Amino acid sequence: FAGIKIKKEKLTIDPLLPRRWKRVIFSLTWRGDIVKFELTNSTVKVRVNSRHKKKVNKKKIDLGIFNKMVQIKTNRTYTFKRDKIKERKEVFY
């Protein structure tokens, strides 16, 4: 959904939304933590809310974003921008 896949036990994000969609916002549970996404075709905004509330328990999560592996900390919001917008032909059924 929305370009989110699991590859080699890592969550990867490479959004490819229909042209009429400006953005999509949703959450999912990944390894016990809530991951919140706000996606457009050119940006990924992500926040991982850890189930642990103490700062001592902040952990790092590995994500693939736009085909690059990044490491983010929990309980922070990150925004990533695509270097080049994908050109594609839309297929209708």
N, C-alpha and C positions, 0 to 999 in steps of 0.2 A: 504494500500500500504506500503510495506517495513516494516511491523510490527508496523505501527502507527495506533492507535485506540483512540476513545473517550470513556472514562469510567467515569461515575458519573460526567460529565461535566468537566473532566480533560483530557488533551492530554497525552497519554501514548505511550512510544516507547520501543519496544522489538524486534529488528531486527532479521529476519530469512530469509536471502537472499539465493537464489539458489547457489549451490557450485561453479558454474562457474563465479559468480559475485564476484569481489574483493571488490567493494564498490559502493555506490549509493549516488549521491549528488543532492539535490533538495530543493526548498523553498515552503512554503505555508503561507497563511494568517490565523492567529489565533487571534480572538477577536481584529481585527484591526491592529495587529502588524505582521511584516514579520518574520517568523521563518525559519532559514537556517539550513539544516541538512547535515551532512556527516556521512554515516553509513557503518559499516562493521558488520559481525556477532558478533564481540567481542568488538566493540567500538561505542560510539555515541558522535559525536561532534555537538554541537548545539549553535546557537547564535540567540537571539531575538532582532531584530532591532525595537525599539520603534518608533512610529509615532511622538512622542514628542521629540524634539531635545534638550531641556533644561535639564541640569543635575538634576534640582529640581524635574523633573517629572519622574526620574528613578523609576521603579516599579519592584516588584517581581512577577514571574510567577511560578505557581505550575505545575510540570511535573512528570509523572511517568516514570522512566527510569530503565529498567531491573527489573521491579516489585518492585521498591522502590520509594517513593515519595521524590522529591527534590524541592528546591526553588531556582530559579536562578534570577539574576538581568538582566535587559535589557541592551543592548549595550555592552555585554561582551561575550566572547567565552568560553565555557566549554567543557571538554572532560571527558567522563565516560567510564570505562572499566568493562566488564562483569567478575564476579568472576569465573564462570565455563562455558565453551562452551557447548551449547546444542547439544546433539547427536540426529540425526533424520534421518529418511528414506525418501529419495526424491521420490516423486510420479510423474510419467510422464503420460500424457494423449495421 
